[in-house]
Amino acid sequence: MSIQIADTIQKIIESKQLKPGTKLPSERKLAEKFGVNRVTLSKAILLLEQKSLIKVKIGDGAYIINVSSSVVTDSIKNYYKYGKGSDGELMVLRGILEPEIAAIVALNAGEDEIKGLEKQIMLVKKTFSMENKDDYILEDEIFHENLAKATHNELIAAIIVGLRSVMLPLKKTLINKILIDGKHAVHTDVLKAIYTEDPAAARKAMKDDINAVSLAAGL
């Protein structure tokens, strides 16, 4: 019964009838509403808390929480780390997502965002060498993350942040191969297409970059 109660409350939350920050009625009132005892109701509350839908404050009550982007990020990281995600699948996913991200940014990026991307590309180029491998890996992933944020789409940004968390260790194992291809590794054409507001060129440039890295890495 506790599962059914938790499902019912979850559906109410999903319908936006209960907004983040809203305090749920007391367990006594909820138990009366659902016609169950407090033990059954407490189990339902625990299930909702395990799903990160509510937060129970001892001595206060249960509150609807605002599900943050970290839920998406952590899910991607955990699936890749503990599930069946492979390096090849990861690169295929980036090959699907990131060309479209570049195209969106070419259409929508503001002047300050473009300047920020230009500054980040300069850091990528500056660290592009065998002597600065770790710095290059970090700066390159920051570029991808900033590019995603420039779409003004929080879900896209959360996905790319999640991918970044698994790309960092992967790049460290492949860095010697990636550094072979300087042009694609520093995203020169991507930035040029964004600057000229050409989404088709931005899409193609990012696709070429992802494919080049995958080819060099043997993925």
N, C-alpha and C positions, 0 to 999 in steps of 0.2 A: 504493500500500500504506500509505503514511503516513496517508492520510485514514481508512482502515479502522481502523488502530490507534488514531488519535485518537478516532474514534467509539466504539470499544470501551471505552477508558478513560473517556470522557465518560459512557457508560451506567453504568459502575461508580460514578462520582461521583454521578450522578442517583439511583442506588439507595440512596444513603447508606452504602454499604459503606466509602467513604473520606470521612471527616469533615474539615471545615475545620481546617487546621493540620497535617494528616497529611503526612508526607514520602513522596514516591513512591520506589520502589526506584531504584537508580542506573540510568543509561542502559544500562550494560553488562548489568545483570541484566534490564532490560526488553527489550533487544534479543534476549537469549537466550530469554526467555519467549515472545516473538512470532516467533522464528526469522528475524529480519531483521538487517541490518547497522546500525551506529551512525548512519550518515548518515540512513537511513530513519527510525530511531527519533527522531533529533533533530528532523526535520521534523514528526513527530507531536507532539512536545513543544511546538514553536513554534506549531503550530495551536491547541493547547489554551491556550497563553498568550495568543494573539491573541483568543480567546473569553473571556478574563478568568476562566478556570476554575482556572488554576494560576499561581503566581509562581515564576520561576526565580531563585534566589540564586546568583550566581557563586561558585564555590568551595565551595558547600554542597550544592545540589540543588534539586529542584522540590517545591513545597508546594501542597496544595489550599487555595484561598483561600475566605474567607467572602464570598459575593456580597452586596454592600451595596445599600441602597435607591437609591444614586446611579446604579446601572445602569439602573433604571426611569426615574429622573428625567432622566438624560442622553439616553436613547432617545427620550423624549417631546420633549425640547427639539430634538434633532437631526432628528427626523422633521418637526416643525413648521417648523424653520428651513431644512432642505435638501430636504425631501420635498414632498408635495402638500397638506399641511395648510392649511386656510383658516380665516379668522377665524370664519366662520359655523359650520364644523364644530366649532371649539373651543368655541363657546358652546352648541352642541347637546350636546356631551359633558358640559359642566358642568351643563347642565340635566337631564341624566340622573343624574349622580353626586351632585351636591351636595344635592338634596332628600332623597335616601336617607341621606346622611351626617348631615344635620340630624336626621332621624328616629331614627337609631341613637344619636346623642348625647343626644337627649331621653330615651331609655330608660336609657342607661348612664353618663352623665356623673356624676362625683363632685362633691362640694361644692367642692373646691379648683379643679376644672376649670371649673365654672360661674362661680366668682368670677373666674377668669382670663379667661373669655370676656366677662364683664361689664366688666372693666377694659379689655379690648381694644376693645370697642364704644364705651366712653367716649372712647378715643383716636381712633376712626374719626369719631365725632360732632364731636369737637374740631377735627379737621383738615378737616371737610367744608365747604370754601369755595373760591372761585376763587383766593384768596391763598395757599392751602396745598395746591394740587393734587397736587404730588409727594408730600407727606407723607400726604395722604389715600389715594392709590393704594397706597403701601407699607403703611399701617396696615390697609387693607381686605384686602389679600392676606394679611397676617399673621393676620387674623381667620379667613379661610378655611383657612389652614394649621393654625392651632390647633384649629379645629373638626374637621378631619380627624384630627388626632392624638388628639382626645378619643374617637374611635371605638375606640381601642386596637387598631387594625388597621394593621400596618406597611405593607402593600401599598397600602391606601387612602391613607395619609399620603404615601407615595412618589409616587403618581400625582398627588396635589394639589400637592405641591412641584414636580413637573415641569410641571404646568399653570401654576403661579404664575410660573415662569421665562419663559413665553411670554405670560402675561397682562399682566405689568408693561409691556412696550413697547406692547402693544395698547391698554391703558387710557390710556396717554399720548396716543395719537392720537385717542381717543374721549372724553376726560375732559370736554370742554365740554358734550357731549350727556348724559353720565352724570349730571353734577351738576344736571341739570334736576329729577330725581326724588329728592327728599331722603328720603322715607320708605323706599323700597326700597334706596337706596344705603347706608343705615346699619343695615339688618337688625334694626329694632326688634321686629318681630313674631316673627322667628326666635328671638331671645333670650328673648322672653316665653314662647314655646311650650316651649323647653328648660327654662326655670325651673319651669314648671308640669308638666313631664314628660309632655307631650302630643305623641307622635310624629307623629300625623296633621296636627296644626296646624303642627308644625315643618316637615314635608315640604311642605305647601301654601305656607307663608310663604316658604321658600327658593325654591320653584318660581316664585312670584310675583315675587320679587326678581330672579331670573335673567332671567325673561321681560321684566320692566320695563326692565332694563338693555339687553337685546338689542333691544327695540323702540325705545328712545331712541337707540341707536347705529345703528339701521337694519340690523341683522343678522338 
